[in-house]
Amino acid sequence: MLQNILGVIGGSGFYQMKGLDKVEPIELQTPFGPPSDPFYQGRIGDIGVVFLARHGRGHRLLPSEINYRANVFGMKRLGVTHLVSVSTAGSLKEEIHPGELVIPDQFIDRTIKRPMTFFGDGLVAHVSIADPVCANLASDLAVAARAGGAVVHDRGTYLCMEGPQFSTRAESNLFRSFGASVISMTAMQEARLAREAEMCYAALVLVTDYDCWHDTAAAVDIGEILRVMKLNVDKAQSAVSALAHALGNRARTCRCQDALKNTIITDRAAIPQRLIDDLRPLIGKYLQDHRNPGALKGQ
């Protein structure tokens, strides 16, 4: 039985997973509705890999329209243990150049419209995301990206904005004053939900341009951004493939796999059974059918 399964959520330009063998499309429904697209399950080397196009085929979904909960829940249902989200971004720092990759270790959330938890509606859990990225997975991802020749910044803060418009210059300079490294529109919700799903999580950010704070930003046209994006996607494909080979069936030694332990504070008898049934892939090891005496697990 495979110990690790790598999930990959691809963003702008990253619409398929090269090198994925024995590919099987899987259509899933979840308690949170339909995911963005079918999941594509296969193998790279000795590890199972599940790929999902975040914006759907044809890039149909705005960042605010993506069903993040369904996407991550589907990954969990398919057994994913390690989740990497790939996204493009603008640089907020002079030293982070277009064409380079960033593996952030922190996030700032400036979104306002998006559900950000699997819980609620009768079940309360408070999960820590003080350190939202799995340090082990991020380190492995950085090594894999550098092995393919990419310039990698392996720390940084990802500012997640609502979109779909880009920032005003005033906003861009404000975000720079926060100390943020890159700005984009999708990875924050994935980081939150991956932690609740007890997955190891890391983000691979493809820098396509300087955000509009930079005095050269007005000179960068969409053709140049698309050219840099294509180069970055090739680097990202290589990095994810190398990561899959490196992970193999290595045992997880981080605390991500127990992130929900001691976080569910609702009285067990008060939790609606439908929630226990719906969320079983997430909470099954902590809660069982409370209609059967002695079935509840402790924490």
C-alpha positions as CSV (number, residue, x, y, z in Angstrom):
1,M,0.0,0.0,0.0
2,L,1.3,3.4,-0.9
3,Q,2.2,5.5,2.1
4,N,2.4,8.9,0.5
5,I,0.2,10.4,-2.2
6,L,1.1,13.8,-3.7
7,G,-1.6,16.2,-4.6
8,V,-0.9,19.0,-7.1
9,I,-3.3,22.0,-7.7
10,G,-2.3,23.8,-10.8
11,G,-3.0,27.5,-11.5
12,S,-2.6,29.9,-14.4
13,G,-0.6,28.1,-17.2
14,F,-0.2,24.9,-15.2
15,Y,-3.2,23.0,-16.5
16,Q,-1.8,19.5,-16.7
17,M,0.8,17.3,-14.9
18,K,3.5,16.2,-17.3
19,G,5.0,12.8,-16.6
20,L,1.9,11.4,-14.9
21,D,1.6,7.7,-15.9
22,K,-1.5,5.4,-15.8
23,V,-3.7,8.4,-15.6
24,E,-7.4,8.0,-14.6
25,P,-9.9,10.9,-14.5
26,I,-12.1,10.8,-11.4
27,E,-15.3,12.8,-11.0
28,L,-16.2,13.5,-7.4
29,Q,-19.0,15.2,-5.5
30,T,-18.3,16.5,-2.1
31,P,-20.4,17.8,0.8
32,F,-19.3,21.3,-0.4
33,G,-20.4,20.8,-3.9
34,P,-18.4,20.1,-7.1
35,P,-14.7,20.6,-7.4
36,S,-13.2,22.8,-10.2
37,D,-12.6,19.9,-12.5
38,P,-12.1,16.2,-12.6
39,F,-9.2,14.9,-10.6
40,Y,-6.5,13.1,-12.6
41,Q,-4.9,10.3,-10.6
42,G,-1.8,8.5,-11.7
43,R,1.8,7.8,-10.7
44,I,5.2,9.4,-11.0
45,G,7.9,6.9,-10.1
46,D,6.9,5.0,-6.9
47,I,4.4,7.6,-5.7
48,G,0.7,8.2,-6.4
49,V,-0.1,11.7,-7.7
50,V,-3.4,13.5,-8.0
51,F,-3.7,16.6,-10.2
52,L,-6.5,19.2,-10.3
53,A,-6.7,22.3,-12.5
54,R,-7.7,25.0,-10.0
55,H,-9.6,27.2,-12.5
56,G,-11.2,24.3,-14.4
57,R,-10.6,23.4,-18.0
58,G,-10.4,26.5,-20.2
59,H,-9.6,28.6,-17.1
60,R,-13.3,29.3,-16.4
61,L,-13.3,30.2,-12.8
62,L,-12.3,33.5,-11.1
63,P,-10.2,33.2,-8.0
64,S,-13.3,34.1,-5.9
65,E,-15.5,31.5,-7.7
66,I,-13.2,28.5,-7.0
67,N,-14.7,25.9,-4.7
68,Y,-11.6,25.6,-2.5
69,R,-13.4,23.4,0.0
70,A,-14.5,20.9,-2.6
71,N,-11.1,20.8,-4.2
72,V,-9.2,20.1,-1.0
73,F,-11.8,17.8,0.4
74,G,-11.6,15.8,-2.9
75,M,-7.9,15.5,-2.5
76,K,-8.4,14.2,1.0
77,R,-10.9,11.6,-0.1
78,L,-8.4,10.4,-2.7
79,G,-5.8,9.8,0.0
80,V,-3.6,12.8,-0.6
81,T,-1.0,13.2,2.2
82,H,1.1,16.0,0.6
83,L,-0.4,18.9,-1.2
84,V,1.5,21.4,-3.4
85,S,-0.3,24.4,-4.9
86,V,1.2,26.1,-7.9
87,S,0.3,29.6,-8.7
88,T,1.6,32.7,-10.6
89,A,2.3,35.9,-8.8
90,G,3.7,39.4,-8.9
91,S,6.8,40.3,-7.1
92,L,6.7,42.9,-4.2
93,K,10.5,42.9,-3.7
94,E,13.2,44.2,-6.0
95,E,15.4,41.1,-5.3
96,I,12.7,38.7,-6.5
97,H,12.8,38.8,-10.2
98,P,10.4,37.7,-12.9
99,G,11.2,34.1,-14.0
100,E,12.2,33.1,-10.4
101,L,10.3,30.8,-8.0
102,V,9.2,31.5,-4.5
103,I,8.3,28.8,-1.9
104,P,6.6,31.0,0.8
105,D,6.6,30.1,4.5
106,Q,4.0,32.7,5.5
107,F,0.7,34.2,4.2
108,I,-1.3,37.4,4.6
109,D,-5.0,37.0,3.8
110,R,-6.7,40.0,2.2
111,T,-9.7,38.1,0.8
112,I,-13.2,38.9,1.9
113,K,-15.6,36.5,0.1
114,R,-14.4,33.0,0.5
115,P,-15.3,30.2,3.0
116,M,-12.1,29.3,4.7
117,T,-12.9,26.3,6.9
118,F,-14.6,22.9,6.6
119,F,-16.2,23.4,10.0
120,G,-19.3,25.2,11.3
121,D,-23.0,24.5,11.2
122,G,-22.8,22.6,14.5
123,L,-19.2,21.5,14.7
124,V,-16.5,23.9,16.0
125,A,-12.8,23.3,15.6
126,H,-9.9,25.8,16.0
127,V,-6.8,24.7,14.2
128,S,-3.5,26.5,14.4
129,I,-2.0,28.0,11.2
130,A,0.7,30.0,12.9
131,D,3.1,28.2,10.5
132,P,0.9,27.3,7.6
133,V,3.5,25.6,5.5
134,C,5.0,22.1,6.2
135,A,8.7,22.9,6.6
136,N,9.7,19.4,5.5
137,L,7.7,19.5,2.3
138,A,8.8,23.1,1.5
139,S,12.5,22.0,1.9
140,D,12.0,19.0,-0.4
141,L,10.3,21.3,-2.9
142,A,13.1,23.8,-2.9
143,V,15.7,21.1,-3.5
144,A,13.7,19.7,-6.3
145,A,13.2,23.1,-8.0
146,R,16.9,24.0,-7.7
147,A,17.9,20.6,-9.2
148,G,16.0,21.7,-12.4
149,G,18.1,24.9,-12.6
150,A,15.5,27.3,-11.2
151,V,16.4,30.3,-9.0
152,V,14.4,29.7,-5.8
153,H,13.6,31.9,-2.9
154,D,12.7,29.4,-0.2
155,R,11.2,31.8,2.3
156,G,8.8,34.7,1.9
157,T,5.3,36.0,2.6
158,Y,2.5,35.4,0.1
159,L,-0.2,38.1,0.2
160,C,-3.5,36.7,-1.1
161,M,-5.8,39.4,-2.5
162,E,-9.5,39.0,-3.6
163,G,-9.1,40.0,-7.2
164,P,-9.9,39.6,-10.0
165,Q,-8.5,43.1,-10.6
166,F,-4.9,43.6,-9.8
167,S,-3.8,46.2,-7.1
168,T,-3.8,49.9,-7.4
169,R,-0.3,51.4,-7.0
170,A,-1.3,52.6,-3.5
171,E,-2.4,49.1,-2.5
172,S,0.8,47.6,-4.0
173,N,3.0,50.0,-2.0
174,L,0.9,49.3,1.2
175,F,1.4,45.5,0.7
176,R,5.1,46.2,0.3
177,S,5.1,48.0,3.7
178,F,3.7,44.8,5.2
179,G,6.9,43.0,4.2
180,A,5.1,40.7,1.7
181,S,7.2,39.1,-1.0
182,V,4.7,38.1,-3.6
183,I,1.0,38.9,-4.4
184,S,-1.5,36.5,-5.9
185,M,-5.1,35.4,-5.5
186,T,-5.5,31.7,-4.6
187,A,-3.1,29.9,-2.2
188,M,-4.3,31.2,1.2
189,Q,-7.5,29.2,1.3
190,E,-5.7,26.1,0.1
191,A,-3.2,26.4,2.9
192,R,-5.9,26.8,5.6
193,L,-7.9,23.9,4.3
194,A,-4.9,21.6,3.9
195,R,-4.0,22.1,7.5
196,E,-7.6,21.2,8.6
197,A,-7.3,18.1,6.3
198,E,-4.0,17.2,8.1
199,M,-2.0,17.3,4.8
200,C,1.5,18.5,4.5
201,Y,1.3,21.7,2.4
202,A,3.6,23.9,0.4
203,A,3.1,26.5,-2.4
204,L,5.2,26.9,-5.5
205,V,4.9,30.4,-6.7
206,L,5.9,31.3,-10.3
207,V,6.9,35.0,-10.5
208,T,5.8,36.5,-13.8
209,D,6.3,40.2,-13.3
210,Y,6.8,43.0,-10.7
211,D,3.6,44.3,-9.3
212,C,2.6,47.8,-10.2
213,W,4.7,49.4,-7.4
214,H,7.7,48.9,-9.7
215,D,8.7,51.7,-12.0
216,T,9.1,49.2,-14.9
217,A,5.6,47.6,-14.4
218,A,3.9,49.8,-16.9
219,A,6.4,48.7,-19.6
220,V,5.6,45.0,-19.2
221,D,3.0,43.9,-21.7
222,I,0.8,40.8,-21.5
223,G,3.0,39.1,-24.2
224,E,6.0,39.3,-21.9
225,I,4.1,38.1,-18.9
226,L,2.9,35.0,-20.9
227,R,6.4,34.3,-22.1
228,V,7.8,34.4,-18.6
229,M,4.8,32.3,-17.4
230,K,5.6,29.5,-19.9
231,L,9.2,29.4,-18.8
232,N,8.1,29.2,-15.2
233,V,5.6,26.5,-15.9
234,D,8.3,24.3,-17.4
235,K,10.4,24.8,-14.3
236,A,7.5,24.0,-12.0
237,Q,6.6,20.8,-13.9
238,S,10.2,19.7,-13.5
239,A,10.2,20.6,-9.8
240,V,7.0,18.7,-9.0
241,S,8.2,15.6,-10.8
242,A,11.5,15.7,-9.0
243,L,9.6,16.2,-5.7
244,A,7.4,13.1,-6.4
245,H,10.5,11.0,-6.9
246,A,12.1,12.3,-3.7
247,L,9.1,11.8,-1.5
248,G,8.5,8.2,-2.4
249,N,7.2,6.3,0.6
250,R,9.2,8.2,3.1
251,A,7.5,8.3,6.6
252,R,6.0,11.6,7.6
253,T,7.7,13.0,10.7
254,C,6.0,16.4,10.9
255,R,3.0,17.3,13.0
256,C,0.7,18.1,10.0
257,Q,-0.8,14.6,10.1
258,D,-2.2,15.3,13.6
259,A,-3.2,19.0,13.1
260,L,-6.8,18.3,14.2
261,K,-5.9,16.6,17.5
262,N,-7.5,18.4,20.5
263,T,-9.0,21.1,18.2
264,I,-12.7,19.9,18.1
265,I,-14.3,21.6,21.1
266,T,-18.0,20.9,20.4
267,D,-19.6,18.5,22.8
268,R,-19.7,15.2,21.1
269,A,-23.4,14.5,21.8
270,A,-24.2,17.9,20.2
271,I,-22.6,17.2,16.8
272,P,-25.2,16.4,14.1
273,Q,-24.7,12.9,12.8
274,R,-24.9,14.2,9.2
275,L,-21.8,16.3,9.9
276,I,-19.9,13.3,11.2
277,D,-21.0,11.4,8.1
278,D,-20.1,14.2,5.7
279,L,-16.8,15.0,7.2
280,R,-15.6,11.4,8.0
281,P,-12.5,11.7,5.7
282,L,-11.4,14.6,7.9
283,I,-12.6,13.7,11.4
284,G,-13.1,10.0,11.2
285,K,-10.2,9.2,13.4
286,Y,-11.4,11.5,16.1
287,L,-15.2,11.1,16.0
288,Q,-17.3,8.1,15.3
289,D,-21.0,7.4,15.2
290,H,-22.3,8.8,18.5
291,R,-25.5,6.7,18.1
292,N,-23.4,3.6,19.2
293,P,-22.4,3.6,22.8
294,G,-18.6,3.7,23.2
295,A,-18.0,4.5,19.6
296,L,-16.6,8.0,20.2
297,K,-12.9,8.3,20.1
298,G,-11.1,10.5,22.6
299,Q,-8.4,13.0,21.7
